[in-house]
Amino acid sequence: MSKEINTQMIINASPSEVWSALTNFEKYPDWNPFILHIEGDAKEGKRIKISIKPPDGKVMTFKPKILKLEPNKELRWLGSVMFKGLFDGEHSFELIDNNDGTTTFIHAECFSGIFVRRFNIDNTKIGFELMNEELKRLVETSVQT
């Protein structure tokens, strides 16, 4: 069994401008209402430490492994609760160049594992949407100045 969240929006900026904000992990506490903190060496095959807080939820910390990091295009990681197979989440950010000065930002996650059916994804989806809106605001504001 699996559950998926898939959100997307158009950001009025180039993929490189969106990527720059998205991968500036040190600044996440300043703008990101969902992913509160990321630390570590962001390279394929490496583990990073992430703290998230869904709306009306508790702060949760994970140490996912980066599966893909393609600058200006995609960042994808896989996290597990305790060990793989119980509750896993493959989280992704994808940037699509619309060739008109805008970027389609896709923010998604596929949850799987034994305990996935007990997990309500509604608050997490709201957290994704809040993050997306703040990323859009941050990038579009910095492009205009």
Backbone bond lengths (Angstrom), bond angles and torsions (degrees), N, CA, C in turn:
res aa  C-N    CA-C-N  psi(-1)  N-CA   C-N-CA  omega(-1)  CA-C   N-CA-C  phi
1 M - - - 1.451 - - 1.526 109.15 -
2 S 1.322 115.81 144.04 1.459 120.40 176.40 1.523 109.23 -143.52
3 K 1.328 114.73 161.21 1.456 122.85 174.87 1.515 106.65 -133.77
4 E 1.335 115.57 145.79 1.457 119.28 -177.56 1.517 111.86 -129.43
5 I 1.328 113.85 147.04 1.456 122.28 169.43 1.514 105.19 -119.99
6 N 1.330 116.34 132.97 1.457 120.42 178.09 1.524 107.56 -141.18
7 T 1.328 115.71 113.26 1.460 120.85 178.54 1.520 108.19 -122.98
8 Q 1.320 115.86 154.06 1.459 118.66 175.03 1.514 110.17 -156.31
9 M 1.331 114.77 157.62 1.456 121.47 177.66 1.515 109.44 -158.63
10 I 1.324 114.81 160.17 1.451 121.82 175.79 1.525 107.76 -93.03
11 I 1.320 116.36 130.01 1.462 122.10 175.83 1.523 107.27 -113.71
12 N 1.316 116.01 130.05 1.466 121.81 -178.23 1.522 110.39 -80.97
13 A 1.329 114.46 70.20 1.460 122.57 179.66 1.521 107.39 -166.94
14 S 1.311 115.25 164.18 1.468 120.01 179.21 1.527 110.61 -75.34
15 P 1.342 117.50 159.44 1.463 119.80 176.10 1.535 112.37 -56.22
16 S 1.324 118.31 -36.99 1.467 119.61 -179.32 1.525 111.30 -66.30
17 E 1.333 117.86 -35.19 1.463 120.75 177.53 1.528 110.94 -69.62
18 V 1.328 117.06 -40.14 1.462 120.84 177.30 1.529 109.50 -66.67
19 W 1.322 116.34 -44.50 1.464 121.79 -179.15 1.530 110.93 -59.52
20 S 1.311 116.00 -42.14 1.460 120.87 -179.10 1.528 111.10 -58.05
21 A 1.323 117.61 -45.85 1.466 121.05 178.49 1.524 111.09 -70.36
22 L 1.326 116.65 -41.51 1.464 121.66 -176.53 1.529 112.35 -64.20
23 T 1.312 117.47 -34.08 1.470 120.96 -176.20 1.527 113.05 -100.56
24 N 1.323 117.63 5.36 1.461 121.04 174.71 1.532 107.56 -88.76
25 F 1.325 114.58 74.77 1.462 121.58 -172.77 1.528 113.01 -60.47
26 E 1.314 117.24 -31.25 1.472 120.49 -179.35 1.526 111.78 -60.50
27 K 1.329 117.39 -28.14 1.467 121.92 -177.63 1.532 113.24 -89.26
28 Y 1.328 118.40 -6.00 1.468 119.86 -177.89 1.527 113.43 -52.66
29 P 1.323 120.07 -43.32 1.474 118.52 -179.57 1.528 113.22 -60.22
30 D 1.345 117.33 -22.26 1.457 121.13 -178.42 1.530 113.35 -77.46
31 W 1.342 117.12 -25.48 1.465 117.86 -173.38 1.523 115.44 -136.41
32 N 1.320 118.33 -21.77 1.458 120.49 -169.56 1.531 112.10 -91.40
33 P 1.332 118.30 113.21 1.460 120.74 -178.93 1.526 114.42 -80.80
34 F 1.330 117.61 -8.09 1.466 121.31 -176.35 1.534 112.04 -111.26
35 I 1.317 116.92 -56.14 1.471 120.31 176.33 1.523 106.18 -93.13
36 L 1.315 115.42 104.70 1.454 120.75 -172.32 1.522 112.70 -78.69
37 H 1.336 116.37 -28.25 1.467 119.07 -171.40 1.525 109.82 -160.38
38 I 1.308 115.84 135.67 1.470 121.86 170.61 1.515 107.05 -134.54
39 E 1.318 115.01 132.92 1.468 118.42 174.58 1.528 109.19 -139.71
40 G 1.313 114.03 154.85 1.459 119.91 178.77 1.511 111.73 123.89
41 D 1.309 114.61 176.88 1.452 123.30 -177.61 1.527 109.04 -87.16
42 A 1.315 116.75 106.29 1.469 121.77 -175.86 1.525 110.27 -78.54
43 K 1.320 114.95 83.68 1.467 121.87 177.25 1.522 108.30 -139.31
44 E 1.337 115.69 148.51 1.472 119.64 178.43 1.526 109.78 -54.06
45 G 1.335 114.86 136.00 1.453 121.26 178.36 1.517 114.23 87.64
46 K 1.322 117.83 -12.41 1.470 121.85 -179.01 1.526 110.08 -93.58
47 R 1.330 115.09 157.08 1.461 121.51 175.28 1.522 109.27 -97.72
48 I 1.334 115.01 143.27 1.451 122.11 173.86 1.528 107.51 -122.82
49 K 1.301 115.73 165.64 1.461 120.87 178.81 1.525 107.85 -113.30
50 I 1.326 116.19 125.90 1.460 122.29 -175.33 1.529 110.12 -127.04
51 S 1.326 115.39 135.58 1.469 120.90 171.86 1.520 107.74 -116.73
52 I 1.333 115.35 127.46 1.464 121.19 178.87 1.525 109.41 -122.42
53 K 1.326 114.86 158.01 1.459 120.01 174.21 1.523 108.57 -143.37
54 P 1.330 116.54 101.06 1.468 119.26 174.42 1.531 109.72 -64.96
55 P 1.328 118.22 152.43 1.465 119.86 176.67 1.531 110.44 -54.31
56 D 1.308 115.92 135.57 1.469 122.78 -179.03 1.524 112.84 59.71
57 G 1.327 116.89 21.16 1.464 120.63 179.45 1.514 111.56 -118.97
58 K 1.314 114.55 -179.56 1.459 121.56 179.13 1.525 109.40 -94.93
59 V 1.329 115.31 155.35 1.462 120.48 175.22 1.524 108.13 -68.29
60 M 1.325 115.60 132.02 1.460 121.95 177.78 1.522 107.89 -124.56
61 T 1.328 115.97 140.99 1.462 121.10 179.93 1.517 109.49 -119.59
62 F 1.329 115.07 134.81 1.466 122.32 -179.01 1.516 109.04 -130.77
63 K 1.326 115.45 161.52 1.462 121.90 174.37 1.529 108.83 -126.79
64 P 1.337 115.84 73.75 1.466 119.29 -177.41 1.532 112.29 -76.61
65 K 1.311 113.83 162.19 1.463 122.15 176.77 1.527 108.38 -101.72
66 I 1.327 116.32 131.71 1.461 120.43 178.58 1.523 109.10 -73.96
67 L 1.326 115.66 120.84 1.460 121.89 -179.86 1.523 111.60 -90.37
68 K 1.343 115.88 -35.48 1.463 119.33 -177.57 1.515 109.13 -150.43
69 L 1.317 115.51 134.74 1.445 121.78 174.25 1.526 106.99 -140.15
70 E 1.318 115.30 101.17 1.458 121.90 178.98 1.522 107.44 -119.14
71 P 1.353 117.21 103.52 1.460 120.49 -174.59 1.521 113.56 -48.62
72 N 1.335 114.05 137.24 1.464 124.52 178.78 1.523 113.55 67.51
73 K 1.348 117.37 7.14 1.465 119.91 -178.15 1.528 113.84 -132.58
74 E 1.344 117.70 -52.86 1.472 117.56 -171.91 1.523 112.65 -156.19
75 L 1.335 114.60 140.79 1.453 123.80 170.64 1.520 106.23 -132.41
76 R 1.339 115.70 126.25 1.469 120.99 -176.31 1.527 108.75 -140.11
77 W 1.346 115.63 135.93 1.460 119.47 176.31 1.517 110.73 -138.86
78 L 1.338 115.10 161.16 1.462 122.11 178.77 1.513 108.81 -124.23
79 G 1.329 115.13 121.63 1.453 121.26 177.51 1.511 110.50 -117.71
80 S 1.316 115.63 153.09 1.466 121.95 179.32 1.516 109.60 -135.28
81 V 1.326 115.44 147.63 1.449 120.80 172.95 1.526 106.88 -92.38
82 M 1.300 115.83 121.66 1.468 125.71 -176.82 1.527 110.87 65.18
83 F 1.324 118.22 -74.37 1.469 119.36 176.75 1.522 109.40 -148.18
84 K 1.327 115.07 158.99 1.461 122.14 -174.73 1.529 110.83 -56.60
85 G 1.330 115.15 133.70 1.459 120.80 177.13 1.513 114.23 107.97
86 L 1.337 117.47 -21.80 1.466 119.75 177.46 1.527 110.10 -79.27
87 F 1.324 114.68 -56.93 1.459 121.13 178.62 1.517 106.95 -155.69
88 D 1.309 116.05 107.20 1.462 122.32 -175.85 1.526 109.45 -117.43
89 G 1.316 114.86 148.97 1.458 120.02 176.38 1.516 110.56 -136.80
90 E 1.330 115.86 122.26 1.466 120.36 174.38 1.525 107.16 -101.09
91 H 1.317 115.03 107.91 1.462 124.28 -172.98 1.515 108.33 -99.27
92 S 1.343 117.10 139.45 1.465 118.29 -179.74 1.524 112.12 -144.44
93 F 1.318 113.24 148.19 1.453 123.64 170.56 1.521 105.70 -123.38
94 E 1.309 117.47 125.85 1.464 121.24 178.51 1.521 108.67 -126.52
95 L 1.323 115.20 136.61 1.460 121.60 179.55 1.521 108.24 -117.26
96 I 1.330 115.80 124.70 1.464 120.98 179.50 1.524 108.12 -115.75
97 D 1.319 115.80 122.71 1.462 122.10 178.50 1.531 108.54 -75.47
98 N 1.316 116.37 118.62 1.461 120.79 -179.82 1.530 112.32 -86.02
99 N 1.331 116.15 1.25 1.471 122.90 178.21 1.525 113.57 57.19
100 D 1.335 114.93 29.44 1.466 119.48 176.57 1.533 110.50 -140.05
101 G 1.333 115.44 21.27 1.459 120.06 -178.02 1.517 113.50 87.31
102 T 1.342 116.99 3.53 1.461 120.66 178.14 1.525 110.29 -120.23
103 T 1.320 114.55 162.13 1.467 122.12 179.67 1.517 108.89 -128.96
104 T 1.322 116.74 133.83 1.461 120.30 169.52 1.522 106.31 -86.64
105 F 1.332 115.60 120.27 1.460 122.57 179.99 1.523 107.78 -102.76
106 I 1.334 115.97 118.84 1.466 121.60 178.78 1.528 107.68 -111.05
107 H 1.313 115.39 123.86 1.463 123.07 -178.99 1.525 106.31 -121.58
108 A 1.330 116.12 115.53 1.464 119.21 -172.11 1.533 111.29 -141.81
109 E 1.326 114.48 164.40 1.459 120.94 172.92 1.519 109.07 -155.79
110 C 1.315 114.71 139.26 1.463 122.05 174.58 1.525 107.55 -115.11
111 F 1.325 115.61 119.95 1.462 122.45 179.99 1.524 109.11 -100.32
112 S 1.324 116.20 139.14 1.457 120.76 177.57 1.530 109.16 -147.64
113 G 1.326 115.41 169.69 1.461 120.52 177.88 1.518 112.24 121.96
114 I 1.299 115.04 173.30 1.461 123.07 -175.38 1.529 112.26 -58.41
115 F 1.333 117.60 -39.51 1.464 120.94 -174.11 1.527 114.29 -95.02
116 V 1.318 118.10 6.62 1.468 119.70 -174.82 1.528 112.80 -62.84
117 R 1.311 117.85 -32.90 1.476 119.19 -177.42 1.520 111.97 -66.99
118 R 1.331 117.88 -20.87 1.463 121.47 178.60 1.531 112.56 -84.24
119 F 1.298 116.79 -9.19 1.456 122.22 -173.56 1.519 111.10 -92.41
120 N 1.333 116.68 124.14 1.463 122.11 176.15 1.533 107.41 -91.64
121 I 1.326 116.81 118.67 1.461 120.79 -175.44 1.531 113.89 -89.43
122 D 1.317 118.07 -0.87 1.469 120.64 -175.01 1.530 112.91 -58.30
123 N 1.340 118.20 -50.20 1.468 120.86 -179.79 1.522 111.29 -65.70
124 T 1.316 116.56 -35.34 1.460 119.63 178.74 1.522 110.05 -65.68
125 K 1.315 117.23 -41.56 1.469 120.35 177.81 1.525 110.46 -62.14
126 I 1.312 117.58 -41.38 1.464 120.83 176.78 1.530 109.78 -61.32
127 G 1.332 116.83 -40.23 1.462 121.15 177.04 1.522 111.96 -60.76
128 F 1.336 116.81 -41.69 1.469 120.79 176.44 1.525 110.01 -59.98
129 E 1.325 115.90 -47.34 1.465 120.55 -177.23 1.530 111.87 -63.94
130 L 1.337 116.91 -39.62 1.463 120.42 176.47 1.531 110.75 -63.55
131 M 1.330 116.30 -43.06 1.462 120.17 177.52 1.526 110.62 -61.99
132 N 1.319 116.85 -45.19 1.463 121.11 -179.54 1.525 110.92 -57.66
133 E 1.320 116.43 -45.80 1.465 120.96 -179.52 1.525 111.57 -61.94
134 E 1.327 115.85 -42.05 1.464 119.54 -179.55 1.535 111.52 -70.37
135 L 1.329 116.80 -36.21 1.468 119.84 175.70 1.527 109.75 -62.97
136 K 1.310 116.77 -45.20 1.469 121.77 178.34 1.527 110.19 -58.34
137 R 1.332 116.62 -48.58 1.459 121.24 -179.76 1.530 110.54 -60.10
138 L 1.329 116.67 -46.95 1.461 121.84 -178.69 1.526 111.45 -59.78
139 V 1.321 116.43 -50.33 1.461 120.62 -175.98 1.528 111.05 -69.00
140 E 1.303 117.76 -45.69 1.458 120.25 -177.98 1.528 111.62 -66.43
141 T 1.315 117.35 -34.65 1.467 121.07 177.13 1.530 109.98 -67.03
142 S 1.324 117.59 -42.49 1.467 120.07 -178.65 1.515 112.00 -71.72
143 V 1.332 118.05 -28.48 1.469 121.58 177.38 1.521 110.23 -69.96
144 Q 1.336 117.23 -35.79 1.463 121.35 -177.29 1.528 112.55 -74.77
145 T 1.329 117.33 -24.57 1.476 119.34 -177.04 1.501 112.37 -89.95
